[in-house]
Amino acid sequence: MDIVARGVIKGCIESGRDPAEAIAIFRIPGAWEDEGFKILEKYGVEYCDRSVSMYDAAGRAVAKMGAAG
């Protein structure tokens, strides 16, 4: 999962966007979770692990975007 986190962060940076602002929430299910968490924390990206359902993660993203709007 750390490779996915790195790729998403890299894409944000290369497009000139702040990862903490561009990503509402990042749900990490799978191998290498701890490494992925460290990467996301470094860039201030909110994340959750596999204990949070996709439904709940989507709800968090919607709530965060609504608060920002």
Distance bins in CASP14 RR format, pairs under 12 A and 6 or more apart:
PFRMAT RR
TARGET T0000
AUTHOR 0000-0000-0000
RMODE 2
METHOD distances of the structure
MODEL  1
1 7 0 0 0 0 0 1 0 0 0 0 0
1 8 0 0 0 0 0 1 0 0 0 0 0
1 26 0 0 0 0 1 0 0 0 0 0 0
1 27 0 0 0 0 1 0 0 0 0 0 0
1 28 1 0 1 0 0 0 0 0 0 0 0
1 29 1 0 0 1 0 0 0 0 0 0 0
1 30 1 0 1 0 0 0 0 0 0 0 0
1 31 1 0 0 1 0 0 0 0 0 0 0
1 32 1 0 1 0 0 0 0 0 0 0 0
1 33 1 0 1 0 0 0 0 0 0 0 0
1 34 0 0 0 0 1 0 0 0 0 0 0
1 35 1 0 0 1 0 0 0 0 0 0 0
1 36 1 0 1 0 0 0 0 0 0 0 0
1 37 0 0 0 0 1 0 0 0 0 0 0
1 38 0 0 0 0 0 1 0 0 0 0 0
1 39 0 0 0 0 1 0 0 0 0 0 0
1 40 0 0 0 0 1 0 0 0 0 0 0
1 47 0 0 0 0 0 1 0 0 0 0 0
1 49 0 0 0 0 1 0 0 0 0 0 0
1 50 0 0 0 0 1 0 0 0 0 0 0
2 8 0 0 0 0 0 1 0 0 0 0 0
2 9 0 0 0 0 0 1 0 0 0 0 0
2 26 0 0 0 0 0 1 0 0 0 0 0
2 28 0 0 0 0 1 0 0 0 0 0 0
2 30 0 0 0 0 0 1 0 0 0 0 0
2 31 0 0 0 0 1 0 0 0 0 0 0
2 32 1 0 1 0 0 0 0 0 0 0 0
2 33 0 0 0 0 1 0 0 0 0 0 0
2 34 0 0 0 0 1 0 0 0 0 0 0
2 35 1 1 0 0 0 0 0 0 0 0 0
2 36 1 0 1 0 0 0 0 0 0 0 0
2 37 0 0 0 0 1 0 0 0 0 0 0
2 38 0 0 0 0 1 0 0 0 0 0 0
2 39 1 0 0 1 0 0 0 0 0 0 0
2 40 0 0 0 0 1 0 0 0 0 0 0
2 42 0 0 0 0 0 1 0 0 0 0 0
2 47 0 0 0 0 0 1 0 0 0 0 0
3 9 0 0 0 0 0 1 0 0 0 0 0
3 10 0 0 0 0 0 1 0 0 0 0 0
3 28 0 0 0 0 0 1 0 0 0 0 0
3 30 0 0 0 0 0 1 0 0 0 0 0
3 31 0 0 0 0 1 0 0 0 0 0 0
3 32 1 0 0 1 0 0 0 0 0 0 0
3 35 0 0 0 0 1 0 0 0 0 0 0
3 36 0 0 0 0 1 0 0 0 0 0 0
3 39 0 0 0 0 1 0 0 0 0 0 0
4 10 0 0 0 0 0 1 0 0 0 0 0
4 11 0 0 0 0 0 1 0 0 0 0 0
4 23 0 0 0 0 0 1 0 0 0 0 0
4 26 0 0 0 0 1 0 0 0 0 0 0
4 27 0 0 0 0 0 1 0 0 0 0 0
4 28 1 0 0 1 0 0 0 0 0 0 0
4 29 0 0 0 0 0 1 0 0 0 0 0
4 30 0 0 0 0 1 0 0 0 0 0 0
4 31 0 0 0 0 0 1 0 0 0 0 0
4 32 0 0 0 0 1 0 0 0 0 0 0
4 33 0 0 0 0 0 1 0 0 0 0 0
4 35 0 0 0 0 0 1 0 0 0 0 0
4 36 0 0 0 0 1 0 0 0 0 0 0
4 39 0 0 0 0 1 0 0 0 0 0 0
4 40 0 0 0 0 0 1 0 0 0 0 0
4 47 0 0 0 0 0 1 0 0 0 0 0
5 11 0 0 0 0 0 1 0 0 0 0 0
5 12 0 0 0 0 0 1 0 0 0 0 0
5 19 0 0 0 0 1 0 0 0 0 0 0
5 23 0 0 0 0 1 0 0 0 0 0 0
5 26 1 0 0 1 0 0 0 0 0 0 0
5 27 0 0 0 0 0 1 0 0 0 0 0
5 28 1 0 0 1 0 0 0 0 0 0 0
5 30 0 0 0 0 0 1 0 0 0 0 0
5 31 0 0 0 0 0 1 0 0 0 0 0
5 32 0 0 0 0 1 0 0 0 0 0 0
5 33 0 0 0 0 1 0 0 0 0 0 0
5 34 0 0 0 0 0 1 0 0 0 0 0
5 35 1 0 0 1 0 0 0 0 0 0 0
5 36 1 0 1 0 0 0 0 0 0 0 0
5 37 0 0 0 0 1 0 0 0 0 0 0
5 38 0 0 0 0 1 0 0 0 0 0 0
5 39 1 0 1 0 0 0 0 0 0 0 0
5 40 1 0 1 0 0 0 0 0 0 0 0
5 41 0 0 0 0 0 1 0 0 0 0 0
5 42 0 0 0 0 1 0 0 0 0 0 0
5 43 0 0 0 0 1 0 0 0 0 0 0
5 44 0 0 0 0 0 1 0 0 0 0 0
5 45 0 0 0 0 1 0 0 0 0 0 0
5 47 0 0 0 0 1 0 0 0 0 0 0
6 12 0 0 0 0 0 1 0 0 0 0 0
6 13 0 0 0 0 0 1 0 0 0 0 0
6 19 0 0 0 0 0 1 0 0 0 0 0
6 26 0 0 0 0 0 1 0 0 0 0 0
6 32 0 0 0 0 0 1 0 0 0 0 0
6 35 0 0 0 0 1 0 0 0 0 0 0
6 36 1 0 0 1 0 0 0 0 0 0 0
6 38 0 0 0 0 0 1 0 0 0 0 0
6 39 1 0 1 0 0 0 0 0 0 0 0
6 40 0 0 0 0 1 0 0 0 0 0 0
6 42 0 0 0 0 0 1 0 0 0 0 0
6 43 0 0 0 0 0 1 0 0 0 0 0
6 45 0 0 0 0 0 1 0 0 0 0 0
7 13 0 0 0 0 1 0 0 0 0 0 0
7 14 0 0 0 0 1 0 0 0 0 0 0
7 15 0 0 0 0 0 1 0 0 0 0 0
7 19 0 0 0 0 0 1 0 0 0 0 0
7 23 0 0 0 0 0 1 0 0 0 0 0
7 26 0 0 0 0 0 1 0 0 0 0 0
7 36 0 0 0 0 0 1 0 0 0 0 0
7 39 0 0 0 0 1 0 0 0 0 0 0
7 40 0 0 0 0 0 1 0 0 0 0 0
7 43 0 0 0 0 0 1 0 0 0 0 0
7 45 0 0 0 0 0 1 0 0 0 0 0
8 14 0 0 0 0 0 1 0 0 0 0 0
8 15 0 0 0 0 0 1 0 0 0 0 0
8 17 0 0 0 0 0 1 0 0 0 0 0
8 19 1 0 0 1 0 0 0 0 0 0 0
8 22 0 0 0 0 1 0 0 0 0 0 0
8 23 1 0 0 1 0 0 0 0 0 0 0
8 24 0 0 0 0 0 1 0 0 0 0 0
8 25 0 0 0 0 0 1 0 0 0 0 0
8 26 1 0 0 1 0 0 0 0 0 0 0
8 27 0 0 0 0 0 1 0 0 0 0 0
8 28 0 0 0 0 0 1 0 0 0 0 0
8 36 0 0 0 0 0 1 0 0 0 0 0
8 39 0 0 0 0 1 0 0 0 0 0 0
8 40 0 0 0 0 1 0 0 0 0 0 0
8 43 0 0 0 0 1 0 0 0 0 0 0
8 45 0 0 0 0 1 0 0 0 0 0 0
8 47 0 0 0 0 0 1 0 0 0 0 0
9 15 0 0 0 0 0 1 0 0 0 0 0
9 16 0 0 0 0 0 1 0 0 0 0 0
9 17 0 0 0 0 0 1 0 0 0 0 0
9 18 0 0 0 0 0 1 0 0 0 0 0
9 19 1 0 1 0 0 0 0 0 0 0 0
9 20 0 0 0 0 0 1 0 0 0 0 0
9 22 0 0 0 0 1 0 0 0 0 0 0
9 23 0 0 0 0 1 0 0 0 0 0 0
9 26 0 0 0 0 1 0 0 0 0 0 0
9 36 0 0 0 0 1 0 0 0 0 0 0
9 38 0 0 0 0 0 1 0 0 0 0 0
9 39 1 0 0 1 0 0 0 0 0 0 0
9 40 1 0 0 1 0 0 0 0 0 0 0
9 41 0 0 0 0 0 1 0 0 0 0 0
9 42 0 0 0 0 1 0 0 0 0 0 0
9 43 1 0 1 0 0 0 0 0 0 0 0
9 44 0 0 0 0 1 0 0 0 0 0 0
9 45 1 0 0 1 0 0 0 0 0 0 0
9 47 0 0 0 0 0 1 0 0 0 0 0
10 16 0 0 0 0 0 1 0 0 0 0 0
10 17 0 0 0 0 0 1 0 0 0 0 0
10 19 0 0 0 0 1 0 0 0 0 0 0
10 39 0 0 0 0 0 1 0 0 0 0 0
10 43 0 0 0 0 0 1 0 0 0 0 0
11 17 0 0 0 0 1 0 0 0 0 0 0
11 18 0 0 0 0 0 1 0 0 0 0 0
11 19 0 0 0 0 1 0 0 0 0 0 0
11 22 0 0 0 0 1 0 0 0 0 0 0
11 23 0 0 0 0 0 1 0 0 0 0 0
11 43 0 0 0 0 0 1 0 0 0 0 0
12 18 1 0 0 1 0 0 0 0 0 0 0
12 19 1 0 1 0 0 0 0 0 0 0 0
12 20 0 0 0 0 1 0 0 0 0 0 0
12 21 0 0 0 0 1 0 0 0 0 0 0
12 22 1 0 1 0 0 0 0 0 0 0 0
12 23 1 0 0 1 0 0 0 0 0 0 0
12 26 0 0 0 0 0 1 0 0 0 0 0
12 39 0 0 0 0 0 1 0 0 0 0 0
12 40 0 0 0 0 0 1 0 0 0 0 0
12 43 0 0 0 0 1 0 0 0 0 0 0
12 44 0 0 0 0 0 1 0 0 0 0 0
12 45 0 0 0 0 1 0 0 0 0 0 0
13 19 1 0 0 1 0 0 0 0 0 0 0
13 20 0 0 0 0 0 1 0 0 0 0 0
13 21 0 0 0 0 0 1 0 0 0 0 0
13 22 0 0 0 0 1 0 0 0 0 0 0
13 23 0 0 0 0 0 1 0 0 0 0 0
13 39 0 0 0 0 0 1 0 0 0 0 0
13 42 0 0 0 0 0 1 0 0 0 0 0
13 43 0 0 0 0 1 0 0 0 0 0 0
13 45 0 0 0 0 0 1 0 0 0 0 0
14 22 0 0 0 0 0 1 0 0 0 0 0
15 21 0 0 0 0 0 1 0 0 0 0 0
15 22 0 0 0 0 1 0 0 0 0 0 0
15 23 0 0 0 0 0 1 0 0 0 0 0
16 22 0 0 0 0 1 0 0 0 0 0 0
17 23 0 0 0 0 1 0 0 0 0 0 0
17 43 0 0 0 0 0 1 0 0 0 0 0
17 45 0 0 0 0 0 1 0 0 0 0 0
18 43 0 0 0 0 1 0 0 0 0 0 0
18 44 0 0 0 0 1 0 0 0 0 0 0
18 45 0 0 0 0 1 0 0 0 0 0 0
19 25 0 0 0 0 0 1 0 0 0 0 0
19 26 0 0 0 0 1 0 0 0 0 0 0
19 39 0 0 0 0 1 0 0 0 0 0 0
19 40 0 0 0 0 1 0 0 0 0 0 0
19 41 0 0 0 0 0 1 0 0 0 0 0
19 42 0 0 0 0 1 0 0 0 0 0 0
19 43 1 0 1 0 0 0 0 0 0 0 0
19 44 1 0 0 1 0 0 0 0 0 0 0
19 45 1 0 1 0 0 0 0 0 0 0 0
19 46 0 0 0 0 0 1 0 0 0 0 0
19 47 0 0 0 0 0 1 0 0 0 0 0
20 26 0 0 0 0 0 1 0 0 0 0 0
20 40 0 0 0 0 1 0 0 0 0 0 0
20 41 0 0 0 0 0 1 0 0 0 0 0
20 42 0 0 0 0 0 1 0 0 0 0 0
20 43 1 0 0 1 0 0 0 0 0 0 0
20 44 1 0 1 0 0 0 0 0 0 0 0
20 45 1 0 1 0 0 0 0 0 0 0 0
20 46 0 0 0 0 1 0 0 0 0 0 0
20 47 0 0 0 0 0 1 0 0 0 0 0
20 64 0 0 0 0 0 1 0 0 0 0 0
20 68 0 0 0 0 0 1 0 0 0 0 0
21 43 0 0 0 0 0 1 0 0 0 0 0
21 44 0 0 0 0 1 0 0 0 0 0 0
21 45 0 0 0 0 1 0 0 0 0 0 0
21 46 0 0 0 0 0 1 0 0 0 0 0
21 64 0 0 0 0 0 1 0 0 0 0 0
21 65 0 0 0 0 0 1 0 0 0 0 0
21 68 0 0 0 0 1 0 0 0 0 0 0
21 69 0 0 0 0 0 1 0 0 0 0 0
22 43 0 0 0 0 1 0 0 0 0 0 0
22 44 0 0 0 0 0 1 0 0 0 0 0
22 45 0 0 0 0 1 0 0 0 0 0 0
22 46 0 0 0 0 0 1 0 0 0 0 0
22 64 0 0 0 0 0 1 0 0 0 0 0
22 65 0 0 0 0 0 1 0 0 0 0 0
22 68 0 0 0 0 0 1 0 0 0 0 0
23 39 0 0 0 0 0 1 0 0 0 0 0
23 40 0 0 0 0 1 0 0 0 0 0 0
23 43 0 0 0 0 1 0 0 0 0 0 0
23 44 0 0 0 0 1 0 0 0 0 0 0
23 45 1 0 1 0 0 0 0 0 0 0 0
23 46 1 0 0 1 0 0 0 0 0 0 0
23 47 0 0 0 0 1 0 0 0 0 0 0
23 57 0 0 0 0 0 1 0 0 0 0 0
23 60 0 0 0 0 0 1 0 0 0 0 0
23 61 0 0 0 0 1 0 0 0 0 0 0
23 64 0 0 0 0 1 0 0 0 0 0 0
23 65 0 0 0 0 0 1 0 0 0 0 0
23 68 0 0 0 0 0 1 0 0 0 0 0
24 45 0 0 0 0 1 0 0 0 0 0 0
24 46 1 0 0 1 0 0 0 0 0 0 0
24 47 0 0 0 0 0 1 0 0 0 0 0
24 48 0 0 0 0 0 1 0 0 0 0 0
24 57 0 0 0 0 1 0 0 0 0 0 0
24 58 0 0 0 0 1 0 0 0 0 0 0
24 59 0 0 0 0 1 0 0 0 0 0 0
24 60 1 0 0 1 0 0 0 0 0 0 0
24 61 1 1 0 0 0 0 0 0 0 0 0
24 62 1 0 0 1 0 0 0 0 0 0 0
24 63 0 0 0 0 1 0 0 0 0 0 0
24 64 1 0 1 0 0 0 0 0 0 0 0
24 65 1 0 1 0 0 0 0 0 0 0 0
24 66 0 0 0 0 1 0 0 0 0 0 0
24 67 0 0 0 0 0 1 0 0 0 0 0
24 68 0 0 0 0 1 0 0 0 0 0 0
24 69 0 0 0 0 0 1 0 0 0 0 0
25 40 0 0 0 0 1 0 0 0 0 0 0
25 44 0 0 0 0 0 1 0 0 0 0 0
25 45 0 0 0 0 1 0 0 0 0 0 0
25 46 1 0 1 0 0 0 0 0 0 0 0
25 47 1 0 0 1 0 0 0 0 0 0 0
25 48 1 0 0 1 0 0 0 0 0 0 0
25 49 0 0 0 0 0 1 0 0 0 0 0
25 52 0 0 0 0 1 0 0 0 0 0 0
25 54 0 0 0 0 0 1 0 0 0 0 0
25 56 0 0 0 0 1 0 0 0 0 0 0
25 57 1 0 1 0 0 0 0 0 0 0 0
25 58 0 0 0 0 1 0 0 0 0 0 0
25 59 0 0 0 0 1 0 0 0 0 0 0
25 60 1 0 1 0 0 0 0 0 0 0 0
25 61 1 0 1 0 0 0 0 0 0 0 0
25 62 0 0 0 0 1 0 0 0 0 0 0
25 63 0 0 0 0 1 0 0 0 0 0 0
25 64 1 0 0 1 0 0 0 0 0 0 0
25 65 0 0 0 0 1 0 0 0 0 0 0
26 33 0 0 0 0 0 1 0 0 0 0 0
26 36 0 0 0 0 1 0 0 0 0 0 0
26 37 0 0 0 0 1 0 0 0 0 0 0
26 39 0 0 0 0 1 0 0 0 0 0 0
26 40 1 0 1 0 0 0 0 0 0 0 0
26 41 0 0 0 0 0 1 0 0 0 0 0
26 43 0 0 0 0 1 0 0 0 0 0 0
26 44 0 0 0 0 0 1 0 0 0 0 0
26 45 1 0 1 0 0 0 0 0 0 0 0
26 46 1 0 0 1 0 0 0 0 0 0 0
26 47 1 0 1 0 0 0 0 0 0 0 0
26 48 1 0 0 1 0 0 0 0 0 0 0
26 49 0 0 0 0 0 1 0 0 0 0 0
26 52 0 0 0 0 0 1 0 0 0 0 0
26 57 0 0 0 0 1 0 0 0 0 0 0
26 60 0 0 0 0 0 1 0 0 0 0 0
26 61 0 0 0 0 1 0 0 0 0 0 0
26 64 0 0 0 0 0 1 0 0 0 0 0
27 33 0 0 0 0 0 1 0 0 0 0 0
27 36 0 0 0 0 0 1 0 0 0 0 0
27 37 0 0 0 0 0 1 0 0 0 0 0
27 40 0 0 0 0 0 1 0 0 0 0 0
27 45 0 0 0 0 0 1 0 0 0 0 0
27 46 0 0 0 0 0 1 0 0 0 0 0
27 47 1 0 0 1 0 0 0 0 0 0 0
27 48 1 0 1 0 0 0 0 0 0 0 0
27 49 1 0 0 1 0 0 0 0 0 0 0
27 50 1 0 0 1 0 0 0 0 0 0 0
27 51 0 0 0 0 0 1 0 0 0 0 0
27 52 1 0 0 1 0 0 0 0 0 0 0
27 53 0 0 0 0 1 0 0 0 0 0 0
27 54 1 0 0 1 0 0 0 0 0 0 0
27 55 0 0 0 0 0 1 0 0 0 0 0
27 56 0 0 0 0 1 0 0 0 0 0 0
27 57 1 0 1 0 0 0 0 0 0 0 0
27 58 0 0 0 0 1 0 0 0 0 0 0
27 59 0 0 0 0 0 1 0 0 0 0 0
27 60 0 0 0 0 1 0 0 0 0 0 0
27 61 0 0 0 0 1 0 0 0 0 0 0
28 34 0 0 0 0 1 0 0 0 0 0 0
28 35 0 0 0 0 1 0 0 0 0 0 0
28 36 1 0 0 1 0 0 0 0 0 0 0
28 37 1 0 0 1 0 0 0 0 0 0 0
28 38 0 0 0 0 0 1 0 0 0 0 0
28 39 0 0 0 0 1 0 0 0 0 0 0
28 40 1 0 0 1 0 0 0 0 0 0 0
28 41 0 0 0 0 0 1 0 0 0 0 0
28 45 0 0 0 0 0 1 0 0 0 0 0
28 46 0 0 0 0 0 1 0 0 0 0 0
28 47 1 0 1 0 0 0 0 0 0 0 0
28 48 1 0 0 1 0 0 0 0 0 0 0
28 49 1 0 1 0 0 0 0 0 0 0 0
28 50 1 0 0 1 0 0 0 0 0 0 0
28 51 0 0 0 0 0 1 0 0 0 0 0
28 52 0 0 0 0 1 0 0 0 0 0 0
28 57 0 0 0 0 1 0 0 0 0 0 0
29 36 0 0 0 0 0 1 0 0 0 0 0
29 47 0 0 0 0 0 1 0 0 0 0 0
29 48 0 0 0 0 1 0 0 0 0 0 0
29 49 1 0 0 1 0 0 0 0 0 0 0
29 50 1 1 0 0 0 0 0 0 0 0 0
29 51 0 0 0 0 1 0 0 0 0 0 0
29 52 0 0 0 0 1 0 0 0 0 0 0
29 53 0 0 0 0 0 1 0 0 0 0 0
29 54 0 0 0 0 1 0 0 0 0 0 0
29 57 0 0 0 0 1 0 0 0 0 0 0
30 36 0 0 0 0 1 0 0 0 0 0 0
30 37 0 0 0 0 0 1 0 0 0 0 0
30 49 0 0 0 0 1 0 0 0 0 0 0
30 50 1 0 0 1 0 0 0 0 0 0 0
30 51 0 0 0 0 0 1 0 0 0 0 0
31 50 0 0 0 0 0 1 0 0 0 0 0
32 38 0 0 0 0 0 1 0 0 0 0 0
32 39 0 0 0 0 1 0 0 0 0 0 0
32 49 0 0 0 0 0 1 0 0 0 0 0
33 39 0 0 0 0 0 1 0 0 0 0 0
33 40 0 0 0 0 0 1 0 0 0 0 0
33 47 0 0 0 0 1 0 0 0 0 0 0
33 48 0 0 0 0 0 1 0 0 0 0 0
33 49 1 0 1 0 0 0 0 0 0 0 0
33 50 1 0 0 1 0 0 0 0 0 0 0
33 51 0 0 0 0 0 1 0 0 0 0 0
34 40 0 0 0 0 0 1 0 0 0 0 0
34 41 0 0 0 0 0 1 0 0 0 0 0
34 47 0 0 0 0 0 1 0 0 0 0 0
34 49 0 0 0 0 1 0 0 0 0 0 0
35 41 0 0 0 0 0 1 0 0 0 0 0
35 42 0 0 0 0 0 1 0 0 0 0 0
36 42 0 0 0 0 1 0 0 0 0 0 0
36 43 0 0 0 0 0 1 0 0 0 0 0
36 45 0 0 0 0 1 0 0 0 0 0 0
36 47 1 0 0 1 0 0 0 0 0 0 0
36 49 0 0 0 0 0 1 0 0 0 0 0
37 43 0 0 0 0 0 1 0 0 0 0 0
37 44 0 0 0 0 0 1 0 0 0 0 0
37 45 0 0 0 0 1 0 0 0 0 0 0
37 46 0 0 0 0 0 1 0 0 0 0 0
37 47 1 0 0 1 0 0 0 0 0 0 0
37 48 0 0 0 0 1 0 0 0 0 0 0
37 49 1 0 0 1 0 0 0 0 0 0 0
37 50 0 0 0 0 0 1 0 0 0 0 0
38 44 0 0 0 0 0 1 0 0 0 0 0
38 45 0 0 0 0 0 1 0 0 0 0 0
38 47 0 0 0 0 0 1 0 0 0 0 0
39 45 0 0 0 0 1 0 0 0 0 0 0
39 47 0 0 0 0 1 0 0 0 0 0 0
40 46 1 0 0 1 0 0 0 0 0 0 0
40 47 1 0 1 0 0 0 0 0 0 0 0
40 48 0 0 0 0 0 1 0 0 0 0 0
40 49 0 0 0 0 0 1 0 0 0 0 0
41 47 1 0 0 1 0 0 0 0 0 0 0
45 61 0 0 0 0 0 1 0 0 0 0 0
45 64 0 0 0 0 0 1 0 0 0 0 0
46 52 0 0 0 0 0 1 0 0 0 0 0
46 57 0 0 0 0 1 0 0 0 0 0 0
46 60 1 0 0 1 0 0 0 0 0 0 0
46 61 0 0 0 0 1 0 0 0 0 0 0
46 63 0 0 0 0 0 1 0 0 0 0 0
46 64 1 0 0 1 0 0 0 0 0 0 0
46 65 0 0 0 0 0 1 0 0 0 0 0
46 67 0 0 0 0 0 1 0 0 0 0 0
46 68 0 0 0 0 0 1 0 0 0 0 0
47 57 0 0 0 0 1 0 0 0 0 0 0
47 60 0 0 0 0 0 1 0 0 0 0 0
47 61 0 0 0 0 0 1 0 0 0 0 0
47 64 0 0 0 0 0 1 0 0 0 0 0
48 54 0 0 0 0 0 1 0 0 0 0 0
48 55 0 0 0 0 0 1 0 0 0 0 0
48 56 1 0 0 1 0 0 0 0 0 0 0
48 57 1 0 1 0 0 0 0 0 0 0 0
48 58 0 0 0 0 0 1 0 0 0 0 0
48 59 0 0 0 0 0 1 0 0 0 0 0
48 60 1 0 0 1 0 0 0 0 0 0 0
48 61 0 0 0 0 0 1 0 0 0 0 0
48 64 0 0 0 0 0 1 0 0 0 0 0
49 56 0 0 0 0 0 1 0 0 0 0 0
49 57 0 0 0 0 1 0 0 0 0 0 0
50 56 0 0 0 0 0 1 0 0 0 0 0
50 57 0 0 0 0 0 1 0 0 0 0 0
51 57 0 0 0 0 0 1 0 0 0 0 0
52 58 0 0 0 0 1 0 0 0 0 0 0
52 59 0 0 0 0 1 0 0 0 0 0 0
52 60 1 0 0 1 0 0 0 0 0 0 0
52 61 0 0 0 0 0 1 0 0 0 0 0
53 59 0 0 0 0 1 0 0 0 0 0 0
53 60 0 0 0 0 0 1 0 0 0 0 0
54 60 0 0 0 0 0 1 0 0 0 0 0
54 61 0 0 0 0 0 1 0 0 0 0 0
55 61 0 0 0 0 0 1 0 0 0 0 0
55 62 0 0 0 0 0 1 0 0 0 0 0
56 62 0 0 0 0 0 1 0 0 0 0 0
56 63 0 0 0 0 0 1 0 0 0 0 0
57 63 0 0 0 0 0 1 0 0 0 0 0
57 64 0 0 0 0 0 1 0 0 0 0 0
58 64 0 0 0 0 0 1 0 0 0 0 0
58 65 0 0 0 0 0 1 0 0 0 0 0
59 65 0 0 0 0 1 0 0 0 0 0 0
59 66 0 0 0 0 0 1 0 0 0 0 0
59 67 0 0 0 0 0 1 0 0 0 0 0
60 66 0 0 0 0 0 1 0 0 0 0 0
60 67 0 0 0 0 0 1 0 0 0 0 0
61 67 0 0 0 0 0 1 0 0 0 0 0
61 68 0 0 0 0 0 1 0 0 0 0 0
62 68 0 0 0 0 0 1 0 0 0 0 0
62 69 0 0 0 0 0 1 0 0 0 0 0
63 69 0 0 0 0 0 1 0 0 0 0 0
END
